[in-house]
Amino acid sequence: MKRETFSMTREVRNERLVRELDRKRHRDLFMVVMTALVLTVAVIVYAWPHFEMIRLGYQMEELRQVREELFEQQRHLELQLATEEDPERIDRIAREELGMIYPDGDHVLVVEPMESPR
């Protein structure tokens, strides 16, 4: 097999060459980009409400759990308040822990409100 060699005898200068714009190719590329953009927007518009509903569902479930916890805490506090306000309990604490007694008739002083000067 014989190899052929190629050599140029004259120097070629390509810096002045200008490529012509292929308008059909640019138009086709523009149409592909616009089609992709329209499809992307359509997918986002279609999927957004679905994802929003999922997010809101999770948020509602969290709020439902918080509400149940708050109702449970409210019931607990109402029971504690009823226990704390029990007159028998207050009387027992006053007598046993604080050493209080009912006053005799000599130690009772009735204070009547004064009339306010006008």
C-alpha positions as CSV (number, residue, x, y, z in Angstrom):
1,M,0.0,0.0,0.0
2,K,1.2,3.3,-0.9
3,R,0.5,6.4,1.2
4,E,-0.2,9.6,-0.4
5,T,0.9,12.8,1.1
6,F,-0.7,16.1,0.5
7,S,1.1,19.4,0.8
8,M,0.1,22.9,0.1
9,T,2.2,25.1,-1.8
10,R,0.3,28.2,-1.2
11,E,-0.6,29.7,2.2
12,V,-4.4,29.9,2.9
13,R,-5.8,32.8,5.0
14,N,-9.2,32.1,6.4
15,E,-9.6,35.1,8.7
16,R,-11.7,37.0,6.2
17,L,-14.1,34.2,5.6
18,V,-17.6,34.8,7.0
19,R,-20.1,32.0,7.5
20,E,-23.6,32.7,6.2
21,L,-26.4,32.5,8.8
22,D,-28.7,29.7,8.2
23,R,-32.1,31.3,8.9
24,K,-34.0,28.1,8.6
25,R,-31.9,26.4,11.2
26,H,-32.3,29.4,13.5
27,R,-36.0,29.3,13.0
28,D,-36.2,25.6,13.7
29,L,-34.1,26.0,16.8
30,F,-36.3,28.9,18.0
31,M,-39.4,26.7,17.5
32,V,-37.9,23.8,19.4
33,V,-37.0,26.1,22.3
34,M,-40.4,27.7,22.3
35,T,-42.2,24.3,22.2
36,A,-40.1,23.1,25.1
37,L,-40.9,26.3,27.0
38,V,-44.6,26.0,26.4
39,L,-44.6,22.3,27.4
40,T,-42.6,23.1,30.6
41,V,-45.1,25.8,31.6
42,A,-48.0,23.5,30.9
43,V,-46.5,20.7,33.1
44,I,-45.9,23.2,35.9
45,V,-49.4,24.7,35.6
46,Y,-50.9,21.1,35.6
47,A,-48.7,19.8,38.5
48,W,-48.7,22.9,40.8
49,P,-52.3,22.4,42.2
50,H,-51.6,18.7,42.8
51,F,-48.5,19.4,44.8
52,E,-50.2,22.3,46.6
53,M,-53.0,20.0,47.7
54,I,-50.5,17.4,49.0
55,R,-48.7,20.2,51.0
56,L,-52.0,21.5,52.4
57,G,-53.1,18.0,53.4
58,Y,-49.9,17.5,55.4
59,Q,-50.4,20.9,57.0
60,M,-54.0,20.2,57.9
61,E,-53.0,16.9,59.5
62,E,-50.3,18.7,61.6
63,L,-52.9,21.3,62.7
64,R,-55.4,18.6,63.5
65,Q,-52.8,16.9,65.8
66,V,-52.0,20.3,67.5
67,R,-55.7,20.9,68.0
68,E,-56.2,17.5,69.7
69,E,-53.2,18.2,71.9
70,L,-54.6,21.6,72.9
71,F,-58.0,20.1,73.6
72,E,-56.3,17.4,75.8
73,Q,-54.3,20.1,77.6
74,Q,-57.5,22.2,78.1
75,R,-59.4,19.2,79.6
76,H,-56.4,18.6,81.9
77,L,-56.3,22.2,83.0
78,E,-60.1,22.4,83.6
79,L,-59.8,19.3,85.8
80,Q,-56.9,20.8,87.7
81,L,-58.8,24.1,88.2
82,A,-61.8,22.2,89.5
83,T,-59.6,20.3,91.9
84,E,-57.8,23.5,93.1
85,E,-61.1,25.4,93.6
86,D,-62.7,22.6,95.7
87,P,-63.8,24.3,99.0
88,E,-63.1,21.1,101.1
89,R,-59.5,21.0,99.8
90,I,-59.0,24.7,100.5
91,D,-60.4,24.3,104.0
92,R,-58.1,21.2,104.6
93,I,-55.0,23.1,103.4
94,A,-55.9,26.1,105.5
95,R,-56.3,24.1,108.7
96,E,-53.6,21.5,108.3
97,E,-50.8,23.2,106.4
98,L,-51.3,26.8,107.3
99,G,-52.7,26.3,110.8
100,M,-55.7,28.6,110.3
101,I,-58.8,28.4,112.4
102,Y,-62.3,29.9,112.3
103,P,-62.3,33.2,114.3
104,D,-64.3,33.6,117.4
105,G,-67.1,36.1,117.6
106,D,-64.7,38.5,119.4
107,H,-62.3,38.5,116.5
108,V,-64.7,39.3,113.8
109,L,-64.8,42.8,112.5
110,V,-67.2,43.9,109.9
111,V,-65.9,46.6,107.6
112,E,-68.5,48.6,105.7
113,P,-67.5,50.6,102.7
114,M,-67.3,54.3,103.0
115,E,-69.3,56.6,100.9
116,S,-67.1,58.3,98.3
117,P,-67.0,62.1,98.6
118,R,-68.4,63.8,95.6
